[in-house]
Structure formats: C-alpha cells, structure tokens
Amino acid sequence: MKLISVIIPVYNHARTLKKCVGSVVGQTYRPLEIIIVNDGSTDDFANTISEIKKSAGFDLTVISQENKGAAAARNRGFEEAKGEYVIFWDADTFARPDMLEKMEQTLDKNPQAGYVYCKFKFGWKTMHSHEFDPALLQKVNYIDTTSLLRKNNLVKFDESLKRFQDWDLWLTLLEKNNTGIFLPEILFKKDVGGRRGISSWLPEIFYKLPFRTKGVKKYEAARSIVLRKHGLAGG
C-alpha cells in the first residue's frame, strides 16, 4: 500500500481541529502520515494540539510558522511530505471513514489521472462538482482543494494569490497535461462556522442581480487575476 500524506493547514481553527484530526485517524486506509502546519494561530492551538497528541493514538508532525496564509502553509507541509500521494485537508473538514480508501482505489484504477476529486457538503449546501472537463475548468473551478494527488506531479501553490489558489493549481497542472478524475460521491463536509475561504461562496442568484454586490466584485476581480495569469479569456 502507498503512503498518503495528509497536510492540515491551521489558522485559528482550534474549535474544529480535534474533530478534523479524528476524522483523519478514523480513515480505513493505511498507511498515513499527518502533517499539521500551524500558520501563526492566535487561538488555543497549543493546548488543543497537546490534547490531540495525547488522545489520537497516532504520530503527528506539527510545524509552526508565522502567519503567511493557507497557500504557504500547504506548501510548507508539502515540503515535509513523504507519501506517494498527498491530500490537503482543511482544519474544518470532516470526512467519511472510507474517503481516502475510495480515492486511492480510484487513482490506482486510473493511472492516467494525476488526482481524484469528489462531491462534498459546504455546510448545508451540496457542492456537486463535475466530470473532468478541461474547457470548463478554464472558465470556472469545480474542484476542491481536498483532493488526492500524486505527489510526483504536484506543483506548489502560488502564494501571491489571495483567492482561488486551488483553481490556479488545477490550471497549472492542466498546462502540464496533468488531469483529474471525478469520484461522484459526497465524501466529506466542511464546517462553515466562522469560515472565510471557499469561503466567500455566494448563491448563484447573487451573480445574476442587475447590480454587483461587494462580494461579487471581489470574486470577479480575483477570477480575472487567475485568468490573466493563464492567458485565458475573461482575464
């Protein structure tokens, strides 16, 4: 069996971290390594991680750095990863016990794919995703960061981007002829309490209004930055 490196970037998510790590430890797949990158948290991270280490029954690698953002935290974890597979697992993410097993089996059966992604719940909202479609991916992101990747194909996240670092990653991989495969099952859920990431997800109706809200304007500006970087229409 191939080692999977689970990288958990953490910034002020002590509230959900214990349940998150428990969700990883409870996976049916082995072998795993868990790498937690504390990105300058100012909450009760130290006490929380101490409690987790005592109760997890699993060796954890914990790295602390000054606050540099999620992309930098993920890159730091990637530098430490030893697994043939890597997954970036946000600290507010809780998965079905068989998620990694199903993802690994899917990649094993599809050697042409560089990564596998799935449906998930964002609070009450089901994010359905889409069968892998390069043309659609160049217009909109339908792949979440919590996807299982072959490490030898992975590139680092662009730390200069404030939003859509995951979309930028998938587009960069696409330019290297590295494609994904869709696993059409809901395998994890994100706790939206206090979250600011996918964070600024807005219902589709907001983008159809005759005026632009502040959130929509920020979305469109960030989207244009990514499109321009990759030389795509609309940038």
N, C-alpha and C positions, 0 to 999 in steps of 0.2 A: 504494500500500500504506500502511496505517495504522501509525504508530509504536506499539510496545509498550514500556512502561516496566517493567523488571524490578527489583523492590525486594528487596534481600537484607539482612535484619537479622542482625547477627552479635554473638554474645556467647560468647567463649571457644570458638570453633569453627575456629581456625586449622588444625586437623588435617584438616578436610574442605573448607575454603574453596576451595583451588586446584582440586580436582576439581569442586566446585559451579560455580565461575565458568566452568571449561572446558565444563561441560555446557550453560551458557547460550550461550557464544560458539559452541559447536558446533551451535546450532539452525539449521535450514534456513530459518527465517523471518527476513526483514529488512523494514523497519528496526527496530533495537532500541536502547534505551539501558539501561545497567546502573548502578543506584544502590546502593552498599553503605553501610549505616549501622552503624558500629561502636558498639555500645551499652556502652561502658566495659569492653571486654575487658581481662583481666589476663594473657592468654597471649601467644603470639608473633605477635600480629596484625600489628604494624608490619613485621616482617621478611617475613611471609607476603604481605602486600599489596604490598610492594615487589617481590617475586619475581613475583607475578601480573601487575603492571603491565608488567614487562619482557617477559614471555612471552605475554601474552594477545593481543597484536596488535589490541587493541580499546580505545577510550577508556572509562575508568571514572570515575564520580563517586563519591568517597569522603567520607563525612561522619562525624565522630567526636563523640560526646556522652557525658556521664556516664551511668552505668547507670540507666536508667529503666524497663526492661522491654521485652518484644517489641512490645507494642501501641504504646508511644511511639516505638520505632524505626521501626515500619511507618508510623506517622503522619508522622514526620519525612521519610521517603522519599517518601511521597505528596505532601507539600508541594512537593517538588522535581521531581516527575514532569511531563514534558511530553507524554507519549503519550496517544493517544485511548483506548488500552487499558492496563490496569495488572495486574501479577501479583505477588503476594507469594511470594517463593521462598526458603525457609529455607536456611541455610548447610549443612545436611546433606542436601540434596535433589539428586538426580541424575536428569535426565530423558532420555527418548528424543529423538533429534535432531529428530524431526518433531512434538514435542508442541505447541509454540506454533503451528506451521502448521495442525495439525488443530484446535486450539482456535479460532484466528482464523477459519478456514473455517466452523466450526460457528456462531459468533456471526454471521458475515456472512449465513448462510443462515437465521438465526432472529432477525430484528430485534426481535421481541417480548421476547427474553431479555436480562437485564441482565448475566449472567455464565454461564460454562460451567465445569463441573467433571467429574472423571473418577475411574476406579478408580486405585489405587496400591498399592505394596508398602510396608509398615512393617516393615522387617527381613524376616523370612521370611513374615510374615502378609500376605495379600492383603486389602485393605480394599475391599469390593465396591461400596459406596455404594448409590444407589437412584435410580430415576427421580424427577424433581422432584415432590414431594407436600407441599403446604403444611401439611396436617393432621399428617402425620408429622414434619415439620420442627419443629412446635410441641411435639413430645414428645421428640425426640432429634435430635442433629446427625449428619448423614450426609455433610456437605460439608467437604472440607479447605480450609485457608487457601490452598493453592496452586491457585487457580482464576483464570481470566482474566476480568477485569471491565471493563465500560465505565466510563471514569473519570468521565464526567459524571453517572453515577448513584450513585457511591460516596460513603459517609459514613465518617467516621473511626472507628477502633476506640475502645472505651471503656477508657481507661487505668486506671480504678478497679477493673476486674475482674482477679482473679488467675488465673482459668481460664475457658475457654470464650469467649474474646474473639471467636473466629471464629463460633461459634454465635450469639452476640449480634449480630454484624454481619449474618448472614443473616436473623435475625428482624427486625432493624431495617429492612433492605431490603424484606422481605416486607410490613411495615406501610406501606411507601411504594409498594406494588403492583409491586415490582421482583422478578422471579422469575428462576430459573436454568434451565439445560438440561443434561441429563446426557449425557456422551460415554462410552459403555460400553467403554472400553479402558483397560488398565493403561499409563499414560504416564510415570510417574515412581516413584522409590523413595526412601525416607528411611533414612539410616544411623542405627540406633538406639544405637550405641555411646556411652555416657555421656549419652544424651538424657533430658531431663525435660520433656516437653511433651505432645503427643498422648499424650503423654509419659507420662502415667500410664495408658496403655491397659492394661486387665486383661482376661484371657479372660472370656467371658460367664459361665462357671461360678461365678466369684467373686461375682457378684451374685445367685446362686441359693442360696448357702450359708445354713444356718439361723442363722448369726451374721454380723455385719458386721465386716470387716477394717478396719484404719486407712485403707487406700487407698479402699475403698468408701465409708466415711463421708465422706472428703474430697470424693469425687466427688459424692455426694448433696447435700452442703452447697453446693457450688459450683453444682450444677444448680438447686437451689432459688432461689439468688440471681438467676440468669438468668430463671427462670420468673416470679418475683415482679416483676422489672423490666418484663416484657412482659405482666403481668396474665394469666398462663396457669395452668391447673390444675396442682397439684402443687408450686406455689411457696410 
